[in-house]
Amino acid sequence: MAEQAIRILPELPANMRANRAFLRRAVRYMISQGVRQFLDLGSGIPTVGNVHEVALREAPDARVVYVDNDPVAVAHSQSILEQVDAATVVQADITDADAVLGHARSHLDFTRPVGVLMVALLHFVPESADPAGVVARYRDAVVPGSFLAISHGTADEQGERGRAMEALYSRSANPLVSRDRAAVERLFDGFEIVEPGVVFVPLWRPEPGTLPSGTPPERTATYAGVGRVR
Ligand SMILES: C[S@@+](CC[C@H](N)C(=O)[O-])C[C@H]1O[C@@H](n2cnc3c(N)ncnc32)[C@H](O)[C@@H]1O
Protein backbone atom coordinates (compact mmCIF):
# COMPACT_ATOMS: atom_id res chain seq x y z
CA MET A 1 0.00 0.00 0.00
CA ALA A 2 2.80 2.42 0.97
CA GLU A 3 4.74 1.56 -2.18
CA GLN A 4 1.69 2.18 -4.35
CA ALA A 5 1.00 5.47 -2.54
CA ILE A 6 4.62 6.58 -3.06
CA ARG A 7 4.34 5.79 -6.77
CA ILE A 8 1.43 8.25 -6.96
CA LEU A 9 3.02 10.84 -4.61
CA PRO A 10 6.82 10.40 -4.51
CA GLU A 11 7.08 13.10 -1.81
CA LEU A 12 4.89 11.08 0.59
CA PRO A 13 7.64 10.17 3.13
CA ALA A 14 8.82 13.82 3.22
CA ASN A 15 5.19 14.90 3.55
CA MET A 16 4.66 12.63 6.55
CA ARG A 17 7.74 14.15 8.18
CA ALA A 18 6.36 17.63 7.38
CA ASN A 19 3.10 16.61 9.07
CA ARG A 20 4.93 15.43 12.23
CA ALA A 21 6.96 18.66 12.22
CA PHE A 22 3.68 20.62 12.14
CA LEU A 23 2.44 18.58 15.12
CA ARG A 24 5.55 19.55 17.09
CA ARG A 25 5.27 23.24 16.12
CA ALA A 26 1.57 23.27 17.06
CA VAL A 27 2.31 21.74 20.49
CA ARG A 28 5.11 24.24 21.15
CA TYR A 29 2.84 27.09 20.02
CA MET A 30 0.06 25.95 22.36
CA ILE A 31 2.52 25.69 25.24
CA SER A 32 3.67 29.26 24.51
CA GLN A 33 -0.01 30.22 24.89
CA GLY A 34 -0.23 28.62 28.35
CA VAL A 35 -1.64 25.18 27.44
CA ARG A 36 -0.33 22.34 29.59
CA GLN A 37 -2.76 19.53 28.70
CA PHE A 38 -3.13 17.75 25.38
CA LEU A 39 -5.76 15.42 23.93
CA ASP A 40 -4.13 13.78 20.88
CA LEU A 41 -6.94 12.23 18.83
CA GLY A 42 -5.93 9.64 16.22
CA SER A 43 -2.43 9.66 17.71
CA GLY A 44 -1.24 6.72 15.60
CA ILE A 45 1.81 4.53 16.01
CA PRO A 46 4.31 6.40 18.18
CA THR A 47 7.27 7.82 16.33
CA VAL A 48 10.05 10.34 16.89
CA GLY A 49 8.95 13.53 18.67
CA ASN A 50 5.81 12.27 20.34
CA VAL A 51 3.52 14.88 21.85
CA HIS A 52 4.49 14.05 25.46
CA GLU A 53 8.20 14.26 24.59
CA VAL A 54 7.81 17.70 22.99
CA ALA A 55 5.44 18.93 25.71
CA LEU A 56 7.50 17.67 28.68
CA ARG A 57 10.67 19.19 27.23
CA GLU A 58 8.95 22.59 27.15
CA ALA A 59 6.76 22.23 30.25
CA PRO A 60 7.57 19.53 32.84
CA ASP A 61 4.02 19.79 34.26
CA ALA A 62 2.39 18.87 30.90
CA ARG A 63 -0.11 15.98 30.62
CA VAL A 64 -1.16 14.07 27.51
CA VAL A 65 -3.98 11.66 26.65
CA TYR A 66 -3.50 9.74 23.39
CA VAL A 67 -6.53 8.22 21.65
CA ASP A 68 -6.62 5.81 18.73
CA ASN A 69 -9.02 3.08 17.61
CA ASP A 70 -6.26 0.90 16.16
CA PRO A 71 -5.27 -1.83 18.67
CA VAL A 72 -1.75 -2.05 17.19
CA ALA A 73 -1.16 1.68 17.61
CA VAL A 74 -2.54 1.51 21.17
CA ALA A 75 -0.35 -1.50 22.10
CA HIS A 76 2.80 0.28 20.86
CA SER A 77 1.78 3.43 22.74
CA GLN A 78 1.21 1.45 25.94
CA SER A 79 4.70 -0.01 25.81
CA ILE A 80 6.27 3.43 25.18
CA LEU A 81 4.25 5.02 27.98
CA GLU A 82 4.81 2.33 30.64
CA GLN A 83 7.26 4.51 32.59
CA VAL A 84 5.62 7.85 31.75
CA ASP A 85 3.25 9.15 34.44
CA ALA A 86 2.37 12.30 32.49
CA ALA A 87 0.77 10.47 29.54
CA THR A 88 -1.74 7.71 28.92
CA VAL A 89 -3.39 6.05 25.93
CA VAL A 90 -7.02 5.10 25.39
CA GLN A 91 -8.43 2.85 22.68
CA ALA A 92 -11.60 4.52 21.43
CA ASP A 93 -13.33 5.85 18.33
CA ILE A 94 -12.94 9.64 18.27
CA THR A 95 -16.41 10.00 16.74
CA ASP A 96 -17.77 8.67 20.07
CA ALA A 97 -16.89 11.95 21.79
CA ASP A 98 -18.79 11.05 24.98
CA ALA A 99 -16.66 7.94 25.54
CA VAL A 100 -13.40 9.73 24.67
CA LEU A 101 -14.19 12.73 26.87
CA GLY A 102 -15.23 10.40 29.71
CA HIS A 103 -11.76 8.78 29.64
CA ALA A 104 -9.96 12.09 29.13
CA ARG A 105 -11.68 13.72 32.13
CA SER A 106 -10.09 11.21 34.49
CA HIS A 107 -6.61 12.36 33.35
CA LEU A 108 -7.04 16.01 32.35
CA ASP A 109 -8.62 18.98 34.14
CA PHE A 110 -11.31 20.31 31.79
CA THR A 111 -11.67 23.52 33.87
CA ARG A 112 -8.27 24.49 32.39
CA PRO A 113 -7.29 24.89 28.71
CA VAL A 114 -6.73 21.76 26.63
CA GLY A 115 -4.86 21.48 23.33
CA VAL A 116 -6.92 19.17 21.10
CA LEU A 117 -4.89 17.61 18.28
CA MET A 118 -6.52 16.14 15.17
CA VAL A 119 -3.42 15.67 13.06
CA ALA A 120 -3.81 13.67 9.84
CA LEU A 121 -7.06 12.30 11.29
CA LEU A 122 -10.19 13.92 9.89
CA HIS A 123 -9.58 12.80 6.29
CA PHE A 124 -10.48 9.35 7.65
CA VAL A 125 -13.85 10.65 8.92
CA PRO A 126 -16.48 10.64 6.12
CA GLU A 127 -19.27 13.23 5.88
CA SER A 128 -21.70 10.51 7.01
CA ALA A 129 -19.91 10.53 10.41
CA ASP A 130 -20.33 14.35 10.59
CA PRO A 131 -16.72 15.52 11.14
CA ALA A 132 -17.84 19.11 11.84
CA GLY A 133 -20.26 17.84 14.49
CA VAL A 134 -17.50 15.70 16.02
CA VAL A 135 -15.12 18.70 16.20
CA ALA A 136 -17.92 20.76 17.78
CA ARG A 137 -18.36 18.17 20.56
CA TYR A 138 -14.71 18.59 21.59
CA ARG A 139 -14.89 22.38 21.15
CA ASP A 140 -17.88 22.58 23.47
CA ALA A 141 -16.15 20.40 26.11
CA VAL A 142 -13.13 22.68 26.56
CA VAL A 143 -12.79 26.15 28.13
CA PRO A 144 -11.87 29.39 26.32
CA GLY A 145 -8.10 29.57 25.83
CA SER A 146 -8.07 25.97 24.58
CA PHE A 147 -6.79 25.21 21.08
CA LEU A 148 -7.44 22.82 18.19
CA ALA A 149 -4.79 21.76 15.64
CA ILE A 150 -5.89 20.10 12.40
CA SER A 151 -3.89 18.77 9.50
CA HIS A 152 -5.90 17.34 6.64
CA GLY A 153 -5.27 15.76 3.24
CA THR A 154 -6.45 17.68 0.21
CA ALA A 155 -6.75 17.17 -3.53
CA ASP A 156 -6.45 20.97 -4.07
CA GLU A 157 -3.74 21.76 -6.64
CA GLN A 158 -2.96 18.03 -7.00
CA GLY A 159 -4.60 17.37 -10.37
CA GLU A 160 -4.85 13.70 -11.30
CA ARG A 161 -2.72 12.45 -8.41
CA GLY A 162 -5.29 13.66 -5.84
CA ARG A 163 -7.94 11.45 -7.46
CA ALA A 164 -5.46 8.56 -7.79
CA MET A 165 -4.66 8.73 -4.07
CA GLU A 166 -8.35 8.70 -3.09
CA ALA A 167 -8.95 5.74 -5.42
CA LEU A 168 -6.05 3.82 -3.82
CA TYR A 169 -7.27 4.47 -0.26
CA SER A 170 -10.86 3.61 -1.23
CA ARG A 171 -9.65 0.01 -1.67
CA SER A 172 -8.11 0.01 1.87
CA ALA A 173 -9.54 -0.33 5.38
CA ASN A 174 -9.16 3.46 5.78
CA PRO A 175 -10.81 5.28 2.84
CA LEU A 176 -9.49 8.81 2.43
CA VAL A 177 -11.75 11.86 2.20
CA SER A 178 -9.88 14.82 0.73
CA ARG A 179 -11.32 18.22 1.59
CA ASP A 180 -10.66 21.58 0.00
CA ARG A 181 -9.39 24.61 1.90
CA ALA A 182 -12.88 26.04 2.52
CA ALA A 183 -14.08 22.69 3.95
CA VAL A 184 -11.05 22.49 6.27
CA GLU A 185 -11.68 26.09 7.38
CA ARG A 186 -15.31 25.16 8.16
CA LEU A 187 -14.04 22.52 10.61
CA PHE A 188 -12.80 25.49 12.70
CA ASP A 189 -16.34 26.84 13.08
CA GLY A 190 -16.60 28.56 16.48
CA PHE A 191 -12.81 28.90 16.78
CA GLU A 192 -10.69 31.95 16.13
CA ILE A 193 -8.19 30.69 13.50
CA VAL A 194 -4.70 31.87 14.45
CA GLU A 195 -2.28 33.32 11.90
CA PRO A 196 -1.43 32.34 9.19
CA GLY A 197 -4.78 30.51 8.85
CA VAL A 198 -5.32 27.22 7.00
CA VAL A 199 -2.25 26.80 4.77
CA PHE A 200 -0.20 24.00 3.20
CA VAL A 201 1.49 22.27 6.11
CA PRO A 202 5.08 23.57 5.75
CA LEU A 203 3.75 27.15 5.69
CA TRP A 204 2.21 26.98 9.17
CA ARG A 205 4.63 29.07 11.28
CA PRO A 206 7.71 27.51 9.68
CA GLU A 207 10.98 27.22 11.51
CA PRO A 208 14.40 27.03 9.87
CA GLY A 209 14.53 23.76 7.93
CA THR A 210 10.74 23.31 7.85
CA LEU A 211 10.46 23.28 4.05
CA PRO A 212 12.03 20.26 2.40
CA SER A 213 14.49 22.04 0.12
CA GLY A 214 13.12 22.74 -3.33
CA THR A 215 9.73 21.09 -2.64
CA PRO A 216 6.81 23.44 -3.26
CA PRO A 217 4.50 23.48 -0.17
CA GLU A 218 1.43 22.43 -2.20
CA ARG A 219 3.18 19.13 -3.04
CA THR A 220 2.46 18.05 0.57
CA ALA A 221 -1.25 17.76 -0.37
CA THR A 222 -1.93 18.58 3.28
CA TYR A 223 -3.51 21.64 4.88
CA ALA A 224 -2.80 22.65 8.47
CA GLY A 225 -4.26 25.16 10.87
CA VAL A 226 -4.73 25.98 14.55
CA GLY A 227 -7.79 27.55 16.17
CA ARG A 228 -8.35 29.10 19.58
CA VAL A 229 -11.55 28.58 21.54
CA ARG A 230 -13.21 31.94 22.19
C1 LIG B 1 -2.37 9.07 9.52
S1 LIG B 1 -2.45 8.53 11.18
C2 LIG B 1 -1.96 10.02 12.01
C3 LIG B 1 -1.18 9.75 13.27
C4 LIG B 1 -0.66 11.00 13.97
N1 LIG B 1 -1.75 11.87 14.41
C5 LIG B 1 0.28 11.73 13.06
O1 LIG B 1 -0.12 12.77 12.52
O2 LIG B 1 1.41 11.29 12.87
C6 LIG B 1 -4.20 8.47 11.53
C7 LIG B 1 -4.54 7.76 12.80
O3 LIG B 1 -5.91 8.01 13.09
C8 LIG B 1 -6.49 6.81 13.57
N2 LIG B 1 -7.94 6.89 13.37
C9 LIG B 1 -8.61 6.98 12.18
N3 LIG B 1 -9.94 7.06 12.40
C10 LIG B 1 -10.11 7.05 13.76
C11 LIG B 1 -11.25 7.07 14.61
N4 LIG B 1 -12.49 7.17 14.11
N5 LIG B 1 -11.07 7.03 15.96
C12 LIG B 1 -9.80 6.91 16.48
N6 LIG B 1 -8.69 6.88 15.71
C13 LIG B 1 -8.83 6.94 14.37
C14 LIG B 1 -5.81 5.71 12.79
O4 LIG B 1 -5.89 4.47 13.47
C15 LIG B 1 -4.38 6.24 12.69
O5 LIG B 1 -3.58 5.77 13.76
The ligand as an ORCA input file, in Angstrom:
! r2SCAN-3c Opt
* xyz 0 1
  C      -2.365      9.066      9.524
  S      -2.449      8.525     11.184
  C      -1.957     10.016     12.012
  C      -1.185      9.753     13.272
  C      -0.664     11.002     13.973
  N      -1.752     11.867     14.407
  C       0.284     11.732     13.056
  O      -0.120     12.772     12.517
  O       1.408     11.291     12.867
  C      -4.197      8.474     11.526
  C      -4.540      7.755     12.795
  O      -5.912      8.011     13.089
  C      -6.490      6.814     13.573
  N      -7.939      6.894     13.365
  C      -8.608      6.977     12.179
  N      -9.939      7.062     12.401
  C     -10.110      7.050     13.761
  C     -11.250      7.074     14.609
  N     -12.493      7.174     14.107
  N     -11.066      7.026     15.961
  C      -9.802      6.913     16.475
  N      -8.688      6.881     15.715
  C      -8.830      6.939     14.372
  C      -5.814      5.710     12.795
  O      -5.894      4.465     13.474
  C      -4.383      6.240     12.689
  O      -3.583      5.765     13.761
*
